[in-house]
Amino acid sequence: MKQIISLGMGVQSTAIYLMSSMGELPRADHAIFSDTGKEGAATYQYLDFLLGWQKENDGIPIAVCRDRNLHEDLLNAERPGRFTSIPAFTKNDDGSVGMLRRQCTAEYKITVVDNYIRDHIYGLSKGSRRPKTQIWHGITLDEIGRMSQPYEAWKINTYPFLGQMTFKTEATERLSWARPMTRSDVVQWYILQGLPIPPKSSCVFCPYQSDKAWALKKKHSPEDFRDAVRIDEAIRNSTAKGIHNPVYLHRSCRPLATIAFDVIKEEEWGECSGNCHV
Ligand code: SF4
């Protein structure tokens, strides 16, 4: 059965890629990264490093998919047409703040990886049934709540850091070759190996960010922050997509460029399931 690493370019999934390439885990067949168009500059630098490392160390082949560009699509949000929403914020008619449905992870990441597997790994035509395939995800013990069942019968979600596999039937099986680890164990592993630690990966405009994360981006990655401001302005008027009140990246429903971020308050933020942030 094919073993595919869902490479999100964050700390955990990149560690799975490196461990598998180095023989510390069984060797997977492929790693696939779906680039939604605007990860942080540090993530693209790390991707360059990883592609070089792969060549020098006979690492598992990495496919970088750029079939769909969420950044471009959001910049053109005023165009009529189908709208894939990110978890941005808007005020309801009663003044309360609501979050839009998150469709971006499924459409710009999970589906892109699934299509790559169908088209390039198995060479199948659209609509063909894919053979059973293990998809490896970099979820660590401290994030066990993010483990999920696949929606498709051909996928077996495989969690090397949890020691579990999940199936569409909702069955769960123990993974015999697991390497249970927390995120901080994984960080220690990079340090012991002398490997650079990847930055947290996500779209620069992802609304799943605490004030502290926004403030750090504004201070240390001003170009990424400017990109986020451009998206914030581009999505404000999404009436062509059927959203009648203004849309914002920040949950205060104020323009990103004008916000004095509260860096003291530590906030817990949900994260995408699937391939974002890991
Ligand atoms: S990082 Fe955020 S904006 Fe990007 S695909 Fe994931 S949820 Fe959507």
Residues whose N, C-alpha, C, O or C-beta is under 5 A from the ligand:
A	BS01	SF4	I86 C104 T105 S202 C203 C206 C272 C276
